[in-house]
Amino acid sequence: MSRIILQMNGLDELRAQLRRLPEELATEAGDIVLAHAEGAQREIVSGYPTGPGSKKFPPGTLKGRVSIERNRSKVTTAAIIRSRAPHAVIFERGTVRRMTDKGYNRGRMPEASDAQRMIPKVIRWRRKMVDALIELVRRAGFEVAA
């Protein structure tokens, strides 16, 4: 078996190299991508509160609107995790003190903790995914230098 060296300087390089892998490795890489996306989705949903709900947003809207957009072909797999809840940004980032046009106080929404926010979880899961993909190409006989 010949020795193959894979050197990458970023995620774009990893994606480009994975596109050149044999189909069986591409399939396994796709499984890794989807498994990590699903893990991230579960962790995001478990961190979101159910809340009391309101007229606009019934209880569980944050949890129920986290989805994964999957795009898989023979050689590529992509997964995009989204929160389609209209108030997700308010929950994640918080708000300043709000007032209605008539001057009624609506209070402020505090920023969610890292344990509840989506982005820190996605970053951690993406790192785990990249590590698993690197391990896959190493097992296939590639030498990876990051």
N, C-alpha and C positions, 0 to 999 in steps of 0.2 A: 504494500500500500504506500502510495506517495504521501509525502508530508505537505499539507496545505496550511498556509498561514493566512489568517483573517485578522486584519488590523482595522479598528474603527475608532473614529474620533467623536462619534455622536450617534444618536438614534437614527438619523437619516442614512448613515453609512451601514448600520446594522440592517435596516430595511432593504437597502440595495443588495447587500450580500445574501440576505435570506431569500430574495427573489431568484437568486441563482442556484439555490439548493435543489437537490433531487426532489421529486414529487412527494416521496414518503416523508422526507424531513419537513417539507412545506406543510404537509397534513398535520404532523406532530406539532410544528410551530403554531399552526392555526388553532389547534386544541389548547395550547398553552395560552395564547392570546385570549381566547373566549373564556377559559377557566378563570383567568385573573380578572377579566371584566366582570364576570358573574360574582366572584368573590368581593370585588369592590362594591358592586351594586348591593349585595347583601349587607355589607358593613355600613354603607351609606343609609340604607333603609332602617337598619337597627338603631342608628344614631339619631334619626329624626324623631321628634316627639309626635304623638298622635294629636295632642292639643284638644281644646274644647270645640274648635270649629267656629264658623260664623255663617252668615247668609251666603257670602261669596265663596268661602272655602270650608267645606264640610270636614269633620274630623278625618284625619288620615290622608289629606290631599298631598302633603309633602311626601309621605311614604309611597303613596299609590302612583305618583307621577314620575318616579325615577325609572328610566328605561335604558335599554341597550340597543343601539342600532348596529346590527351585524352585517358585515359585507364580506363574503367569502367566495373565493374562486379557487382554481387548481393551485395557484402559486401564491396567492396573497390572502390575508385575513385582516380585517380591521374591525374594531369595536369602539363605538363612541357611547359614553355614558352621559345621559342628560337628565336634568330635573326639569320637567315641563310644568311644574307648579308655578303659577304666576307670582306668588309671593316668596319664592325660594330665595331670591336675592335679598329681600328684606330680612328673612330669617338668618341667612348666612352673614350678612354685613351689618345688620342692625340699622337703625335710623336715628336721626336727631329728634328732638321734641317736635311733635306735629300738632297743627291747629287747623280747624276747619275754617272756611271763609267767614263763618259767623263768630269765630273766636273760641269755639269749643275745643278744649284740650283733648287730644287723642294720645298723649304720652309719647314715649320713645320706646323703640324696640332695641334691647341690648344685642350686641353682636353675639352670635352663637359661639360656644367653646369649640376648640379644635376637635374634641371628642364627638361633636355633633355636626361639624361642617364637612361638606363634600370634598372640597379641593385638597385638603391635607391627606384625606384617605385615598383619593385618586393618585396623588403623587407617590404615596407609599406603595400602592398596588402596582403602579407602573414600574417602579424600581424593582419590585419582586419579579415582575414579568420579564424585564430585561435580563435580570440575573438568570432566570430559568431558560431564556432563549440562548444566552451565552453558554450555559451548561449543555444545552442540546447540541449546539455546533461543536463544542469540545468533545462530547461523547461520539460525535460523527467523525472525529479524527482531525478536526480543525484546531489550529492553535490560535487562541484569541488574546490579543494584547489591547487592553483598554487604556 
